[in-house]
Amino acid sequence: MYKVLIVEDTLAIREEIYDILLMEGYEVFQAENGLIGFELALKEQPDLIVSDILMPELNGFEMFEKLQTNNKTVSIPLIFLSAKAEKEDIRIGMNLGAEDYLTKPTNVDDLLNAVKNKIKKKLIIDQTISAKTGALSKILQSQKNELDNYSHLISHELKSSLRNISDLLTWSQEDRDETNNFQDSTINFQLMEDRIEKMDLLLAKLEHYNNITSATFKNKLVNSNTIVKRIINEIHKPSAVTIKIKNELPTLFVDENMVEKVFKILIGNALNHIDKKTGFIEIACDITQKDYVFSITDNGIGIHEKYHKKIFNMFEAMESTKSAGIGLSMAKKIISHYNGQVYLKSIPNVETTFYFNLPISEVSPVKQRI
């Protein structure tokens, strides 16, 4: 039930409007002047206010100005009601932001149409604001989670590496003091160098991940078939592994570097998990009514279903492999920019297919020419 507040100093007119709106199913409140009207608006939060202009205590204009300066009432639409149908009154009311203006005596149909239309308009605005607020809240929460995860990972990984380096230094010192044998120390120093390189690579990847923002995407017409061919020619792979493109891949309106990074990550991931004597990787694209659906299939070790979502989180490792990184989470972040998704299907020890979809409405080169 929608709420309507009537602010009118003439009792007969106020009760007449009250009865009309009550019979139409509205929840109606009454106030005899602007001051009481303002207080009722704060308390009841009506969907619409119908207000006279010339009133004691606080006139209609003054009440409306107070409503506009209060966060709780600023969005409530108002229809001015007055016996004075003068242009100056109309101009002042509209300049203040009033939704409509009716003159007394009020025509019932005009009143009901005005009330219905203004409440409908408010509902549309409220729904739009709610949807945008929900979307913004979701984005902010995602960014917060990402930042929390980012901080946790840096802390955990760097502390782990530093502990390893500290232990290696201690062992080297002990070996030197006890045996004067520098062979073990040399091995330890090599291990320390490896840990330092790992820390440096970690920081570089995290910085790259963190720098993927909307501002970094520079879209242009890009042929994805050309990108994948270039990756296949440049990637280091065993001679027993075959990488091929199943069908012609489409031209897209995207950021070339970002999309190339996605293909490199997914093809590299497939290559790293092939455990067969003869391996294959196949890249394809199906076009639906709404999406370009790309797929990268390999005949590697496969991925258990319980990891299908977890592996897109930074530094999630599977029991079957010691590898853990941010590649897949980076691919997910890039595809999410185009409102797409990355997901997979896998049969352990048989094959795995990673998919990512790009909505045609977001990346179609045809759309860019319209």
C-alpha positions as a printed NumPy array, in Angstrom:
array([[  0.   ,   0.   ,   0.   ],
       [  1.419,   3.369,  -1.046],
       [  1.536,   6.28 ,   1.381],
       [  0.328,   9.793,   0.55 ],
       [  0.691,  12.808,   2.836],
       [ -1.813,  15.683,   2.423],
       [ -0.677,  19.066,   3.744],
       [ -3.598,  21.529,   3.581],
       [ -4.799,  24.144,   6.076],
       [ -8.444,  24.083,   4.914],
       [-10.133,  21.174,   6.705],
       [-12.898,  20.604,   4.136],
       [-10.453,  20.39 ,   1.217],
       [ -8.023,  18.229,   3.19 ],
       [-10.728,  15.723,   4.158],
       [-12.15 ,  15.633,   0.634],
       [ -8.755,  14.671,  -0.822],
       [ -8.238,  12.253,   2.067],
       [-11.504,  10.437,   1.299],
       [-10.78 ,  10.26 ,  -2.441],
       [ -7.331,   8.747,  -1.959],
       [ -8.451,   6.441,   0.841],
       [-11.154,   4.976,  -1.408],
       [ -8.512,   4.337,  -4.071],
       [ -6.533,   2.167,  -1.617],
       [ -3.836,   4.582,  -0.521],
       [ -2.642,   4.938,   3.067],
       [ -3.25 ,   8.626,   3.728],
       [ -1.883,  11.023,   6.369],
       [ -3.028,  14.602,   7.058],
       [ -1.285,  17.769,   8.239],
       [ -2.797,  21.24 ,   8.636],
       [  0.389,  23.208,   7.987],
       [  3.92 ,  22.876,   6.608],
       [  5.604,  22.408,   9.973],
       [  3.445,  19.407,  10.922],
       [  3.719,  18.185,   7.336],
       [  7.504,  18.174,   7.524],
       [  7.473,  16.255,  10.83 ],
       [  4.984,  13.7  ,   9.437],
       [  7.097,  13.255,   6.314],
       [ 10.136,  12.446,   8.465],
       [  8.135,   9.97 ,  10.551],
       [  6.018,   8.199,   7.899],
       [  8.256,   8.453,   4.801],
       [  5.35 ,   8.819,   2.331],
       [  5.657,   7.912,  -1.342],
       [  4.106,  11.266,  -2.326],
       [  3.15 ,  14.59 ,  -0.752],
       [  0.212,  16.708,  -1.923],
       [  0.623,  20.157,  -0.42 ],
       [ -1.073,  23.521,  -0.369],
       [  1.124,  26.61 ,  -0.819],
       [ -0.382,  29.338,   1.39 ],
       [ -0.425,  27.959,   4.952],
       [  0.404,  29.183,   8.478],
       [  3.546,  28.158,  10.423],
       [  5.389,  27.   ,   7.308],
       [  4.085,  27.523,   3.777],
       [  4.322,  24.902,   1.048],
       [  7.48 ,  26.335,  -0.511],
       [  9.285,  26.573,   2.832],
       [  8.27 ,  23.041,   3.786],
       [  9.473,  21.681,   0.452],
       [ 12.842,  23.423,   0.847],
       [ 13.251,  21.765,   4.26 ],
       [ 12.329,  18.4  ,   2.768],
       [ 14.961,  18.839,   0.058],
       [ 17.723,  19.478,   2.588],
       [ 17.027,  16.332,   4.621],
       [ 18.518,  13.025,   3.461],
       [ 15.456,  11.091,   4.656],
       [ 12.958,  13.141,   2.639],
       [ 14.894,  14.534,  -0.32 ],
       [ 13.593,  11.888,  -2.733],
       [  9.887,  12.266,  -1.871],
       [  8.008,  13.779,  -4.849],
       [  5.591,  16.645,  -4.176],
       [  2.525,  17.992,  -5.975],
       [  1.629,  21.578,  -5.137],
       [ -2.046,  22.375,  -4.63 ],
       [ -3.3  ,  25.948,  -4.556],
       [ -6.226,  28.167,  -5.38 ],
       [ -3.806,  30.631,  -6.894],
       [ -3.172,  29.394, -10.415],
       [ -0.702,  32.124, -11.128],
       [  2.351,  31.699, -13.304],
       [  4.62 ,  32.999, -10.543],
       [  3.47 ,  30.244,  -8.152],
       [  3.991,  27.61 , -10.836],
       [  7.455,  28.974, -11.652],
       [  8.565,  29.019,  -8.003],
       [  7.236,  25.514,  -7.382],
       [  8.891,  24.043, -10.438],
       [ 12.189,  25.805,  -9.687],
       [ 12.162,  24.204,  -6.256],
       [ 11.76 ,  20.806,  -7.896],
       [  8.058,  20.06 ,  -7.427],
       [  6.795,  17.166,  -9.562],
       [  3.461,  18.729, -10.558],
       [  0.994,  21.523,  -9.884],
       [ -2.793,  21.23 ,  -9.426],
       [ -5.289,  24.002,  -8.845],
       [ -8.277,  24.059,  -6.483],
       [-11.016,  23.047,  -6.795],
       [ -9.278,  19.853,  -7.857],
       [-10.686,  17.6  , -10.54 ],
       [-10.848,  14.048,  -9.136],
       [ -9.495,  12.409, -12.286],
       [ -6.638,  14.911, -12.524],
       [ -5.767,  14.308,  -8.889],
       [ -5.815,  10.51 ,  -9.173],
       [ -3.833,  10.504, -12.421],
       [ -1.233,  12.853, -10.981],
       [ -0.866,  10.784,  -7.79 ],
       [ -0.674,   7.502,  -9.714],
       [  1.889,   8.779, -12.231],
       [  4.141,  10.438,  -9.648],
       [  4.222,   7.351,  -7.435],
       [  4.934,   5.171, -10.466],
       [  7.785,   7.474, -11.467],
       [  9.194,   7.371,  -7.922],
       [  9.086,   3.571,  -7.905],
       [ 11.009,   3.409, -11.174],
       [ 13.622,   5.828,  -9.827],
       [ 13.862,   3.906,  -6.535],
       [ 14.28 ,   0.602,  -8.374],
       [ 16.981,   2.1  , -10.595],
       [ 18.823,   3.52 ,  -7.592],
       [ 18.46 ,   0.222,  -5.751],
       [ 19.818,  -1.729,  -8.706],
       [ 22.759,   0.652,  -9.133],
       [ 23.423,   0.64 ,  -5.396],
       [ 23.33 ,  -3.158,  -5.359],
       [ 25.696,  -3.361,  -8.313],
       [ 28.048,  -0.815,  -6.764],
       [ 27.923,  -2.618,  -3.429],
       [ 28.784,  -5.879,  -5.161],
       [ 31.726,  -4.248,  -6.947],
       [ 33.   ,  -2.643,  -3.74 ],
       [ 32.679,  -5.903,  -1.823],
       [ 34.519,  -7.735,  -4.584],
       [ 37.287,  -5.129,  -4.511],
       [ 37.479,  -5.361,  -0.722],
       [ 37.735,  -9.148,  -0.85 ],
       [ 40.358,  -8.866,  -3.551],
       [ 42.359,  -6.357,  -1.52 ],
       [ 42.108,  -8.506,   1.627],
       [ 43.21 , -11.55 ,  -0.344],
       [ 46.005,  -9.57 ,  -1.974],
       [ 47.356,  -8.386,   1.398],
       [ 47.077, -11.847,   2.935],
       [ 48.915, -13.473,   0.064],
       [ 51.765, -10.997,   0.087],
       [ 52.167, -11.427,   3.818],
       [ 52.001, -15.227,   3.716],
       [ 54.199, -15.826,   0.684],
       [ 56.888, -13.306,   1.572],
       [ 57.057, -14.431,   5.197],
       [ 57.408, -18.032,   4.029],
       [ 60.222, -17.138,   1.627],
       [ 62.014, -15.017,   4.204],
       [ 61.826, -17.825,   6.759],
       [ 63.363, -20.2  ,   4.224],
       [ 66.17 , -17.783,   3.472],
       [ 66.809, -17.235,   7.173],
       [ 66.993, -20.993,   7.778],
       [ 69.36 , -21.477,   4.853],
       [ 71.639, -18.723,   6.123],
       [ 71.683, -20.309,   9.587],
       [ 72.511, -23.748,   8.192],
       [ 75.276, -22.312,   6.008],
       [ 76.804, -20.572,   9.007],
       [ 76.66 , -23.788,  11.07 ],
       [ 78.17 , -25.889,   8.279],
       [ 81.025, -23.455,   7.843],
       [ 81.763, -23.274,  11.568],
       [ 81.585, -27.044,  12.108],
       [ 83.243, -28.513,   9.03 ],
       [ 84.782, -25.729,   6.993],
       [ 82.985, -27.471,   4.127],
       [ 81.777, -24.92 ,   1.629],
       [ 80.045, -27.421,  -0.647],
       [ 76.844, -27.521,   1.406],
       [ 76.993, -23.746,   1.778],
       [ 77.137, -23.371,  -1.996],
       [ 73.997, -25.51 ,  -2.331],
       [ 72.249, -23.44 ,   0.326],
       [ 73.184, -20.2  ,  -1.413],
       [ 71.745, -21.565,  -4.66 ],
       [ 68.514, -22.401,  -2.84 ],
       [ 68.43 , -18.865,  -1.405],
       [ 68.897, -17.423,  -4.86 ],
       [ 65.987, -19.532,  -6.102],
       [ 63.764, -18.287,  -3.248],
       [ 64.691, -14.68 ,  -3.969],
       [ 63.849, -15.148,  -7.654],
       [ 60.526, -16.663,  -6.642],
       [ 59.781, -13.677,  -4.381],
       [ 60.659, -11.265,  -7.172],
       [ 58.419, -13.114,  -9.646],
       [ 55.605, -13.208,  -7.114],
       [ 55.74 ,  -9.453,  -6.556],
       [ 55.851,  -8.793, -10.307],
       [ 52.787, -10.986, -10.903],
       [ 50.877,  -9.435,  -8.032],
       [ 51.678,  -5.954,  -9.305],
       [ 50.517,  -6.939, -12.784],
       [ 47.309,  -8.401, -11.392],
       [ 46.655,  -5.301,  -9.301],
       [ 47.22 ,  -3.039, -12.328],
       [ 44.417,  -4.667, -14.327],
       [ 41.788,  -1.948, -14.043],
       [ 39.136,  -0.559, -16.386],
       [ 41.493,   2.263, -17.362],
       [ 44.094,  -0.175, -18.698],
       [ 41.782,  -1.642, -21.374],
       [ 42.274,  -0.051, -24.81 ],
       [ 39.813,  -1.746, -27.145],
       [ 40.294,  -2.071, -30.875],
       [ 39.474,  -4.568, -33.632],
       [ 41.534,  -7.695, -32.957],
       [ 41.618, -11.031, -34.775],
       [ 41.727, -13.723, -32.093],
       [ 42.835, -16.319, -34.644],
       [ 45.999, -14.299, -35.299],
       [ 46.66 , -13.965, -31.566],
       [ 46.415, -17.717, -30.934],
       [ 48.605, -18.581, -33.951],
       [ 51.252, -16.197, -32.633],
       [ 51.145, -17.844, -29.193],
       [ 51.414, -21.333, -30.712],
       [ 54.476, -20.282, -32.735],
       [ 56.196, -18.661, -29.752],
       [ 55.383, -21.036, -26.905],
       [ 57.984, -23.61 , -25.783],
       [ 56.49 , -27.079, -25.88 ],
       [ 57.651, -30.687, -26.049],
       [ 57.705, -32.172, -29.535],
       [ 55.183, -34.802, -28.417],
       [ 52.523, -32.16 , -27.752],
       [ 50.368, -30.87 , -30.614],
       [ 48.55 , -27.533, -30.363],
       [ 45.97 , -26.726, -33.013],
       [ 43.074, -24.395, -33.754],
       [ 39.903, -26.361, -34.48 ],
       [ 37.995, -23.643, -36.339],
       [ 38.449, -20.037, -37.425],
       [ 38.426, -17.762, -34.375],
       [ 36.477, -14.483, -34.601],
       [ 37.489, -10.846, -34.825],
       [ 36.624,  -8.942, -31.638],
       [ 36.556,  -5.39 , -30.333],
       [ 38.797,  -5.89 , -27.292],
       [ 42.14 ,  -5.02 , -25.761],
       [ 44.667,  -7.125, -27.695],
       [ 47.222,  -7.458, -24.888],
       [ 44.604,  -8.504, -22.343],
       [ 42.99 , -11.137, -24.55 ],
       [ 46.402, -12.455, -25.596],
       [ 47.268, -12.798, -21.906],
       [ 44.123, -14.894, -21.328],
       [ 45.013, -17.271, -24.169],
       [ 48.636, -17.517, -22.964],
       [ 47.513, -18.355, -19.44 ],
       [ 45.009, -21.008, -20.504],
       [ 47.222, -22.604, -23.167],
       [ 50.222, -22.543, -20.807],
       [ 48.123, -24.07 , -18.044],
       [ 47.031, -26.88 , -20.393],
       [ 50.62 , -27.485, -21.462],
       [ 51.866, -27.685, -17.871],
       [ 49.386, -30.398, -16.944],
       [ 49.808, -32.825, -19.823],
       [ 51.191, -36.1  , -18.459],
       [ 50.699, -38.338, -21.507],
       [ 53.421, -39.476, -23.903],
       [ 51.464, -37.834, -26.7  ],
       [ 49.652, -34.678, -25.771],
       [ 47.224, -32.422, -27.558],
       [ 45.755, -28.984, -26.975],
       [ 42.84 , -27.757, -29.084],
       [ 41.497, -24.208, -29.232],
       [ 38.013, -23.542, -30.596],
       [ 35.161, -21.042, -30.558],
       [ 31.405, -21.548, -30.756],
       [ 29.102, -18.616, -31.412],
       [ 25.701, -18.585, -29.722],
       [ 22.97 , -15.942, -29.942],
       [ 24.529, -14.091, -27.02 ],
       [ 28.156, -15.136, -26.677],
       [ 31.443, -16.046, -28.246],
       [ 32.353, -19.198, -26.286],
       [ 36.066, -20.04 , -26.499],
       [ 37.43 , -23.404, -25.355],
       [ 40.913, -24.758, -24.668],
       [ 40.96 , -28.573, -24.374],
       [ 43.877, -30.793, -23.31 ],
       [ 44.381, -34.491, -22.543],
       [ 46.294, -33.88 , -19.317],
       [ 45.858, -35.03 , -15.722],
       [ 42.436, -33.434, -15.351],
       [ 40.998, -31.536, -12.399],
       [ 38.76 , -32.971,  -9.702],
       [ 35.359, -31.32 ,  -9.472],
       [ 36.014, -29.976,  -5.968],
       [ 38.686, -27.668,  -7.434],
       [ 36.642, -26.322, -10.349],
       [ 35.878, -23.023,  -8.601],
       [ 38.771, -22.838,  -6.149],
       [ 41.488, -22.775,  -8.797],
       [ 40.342, -19.336,  -9.956],
       [ 41.287, -17.936,  -6.544],
       [ 44.814, -16.631,  -6.163],
       [ 47.381, -19.179,  -4.985],
       [ 45.002, -22.127,  -4.71 ],
       [ 46.94 , -25.348,  -5.144],
       [ 45.575, -28.788,  -6.009],
       [ 46.666, -31.959,  -4.304],
       [ 47.84 , -33.351,  -7.638],
       [ 50.258, -30.487,  -8.279],
       [ 52.489, -28.216,  -6.255],
       [ 51.817, -25.298,  -8.554],
       [ 49.853, -22.385,  -7.216],
       [ 49.677, -18.938,  -8.734],
       [ 47.584, -16.093,  -9.994],
       [ 47.357, -16.936, -13.697],
       [ 43.809, -18.278, -13.707],
       [ 42.589, -15.536, -11.368],
       [ 44.149, -13.   , -13.742],
       [ 42.319, -14.574, -16.699],
       [ 39.084, -14.437, -14.721],
       [ 39.624, -10.769, -13.893],
       [ 40.244,  -9.846, -17.527],
       [ 37.208, -11.734, -18.836],
       [ 35.041, -10.256, -16.047],
       [ 35.813,  -6.801, -17.445],
       [ 33.748,  -7.765, -20.51 ],
       [ 30.992,  -9.3  , -18.32 ],
       [ 32.131, -12.776, -19.293],
       [ 32.959, -15.865, -17.241],
       [ 35.735, -18.449, -17.088],
       [ 34.82 , -22.018, -16.155],
       [ 35.843, -25.594, -16.871],
       [ 34.765, -29.175, -17.397],
       [ 37.121, -32.033, -16.666],
       [ 37.353, -35.81 , -16.6  ],
       [ 40.37 , -36.709, -14.413],
       [ 43.162, -38.429, -16.354],
       [ 41.205, -38.025, -19.599],
       [ 40.742, -34.39 , -20.603],
       [ 40.069, -30.885, -19.366],
       [ 38.367, -28.008, -21.174],
       [ 38.59 , -24.441, -19.99 ],
       [ 35.889, -22.136, -21.368],
       [ 35.497, -18.402, -21.393],
       [ 32.599, -16.515, -22.885],
       [ 32.573, -12.971, -24.207],
       [ 29.09 , -11.443, -24.661],
       [ 28.517, -10.382, -28.266],
       [ 26.886,  -7.205, -26.973],
       [ 30.203,  -6.26 , -25.321],
       [ 32.84 ,  -7.237, -27.904],
       [ 31.151,  -7.531, -31.299],
       [ 32.976,  -5.522, -34.005],
       [ 29.592,  -4.986, -35.729],
       [ 28.265,  -3.119, -32.713],
       [ 31.227,  -0.731, -32.763],
       [ 30.322,   0.434, -36.264],
       [ 26.725,   1.302, -35.352]])
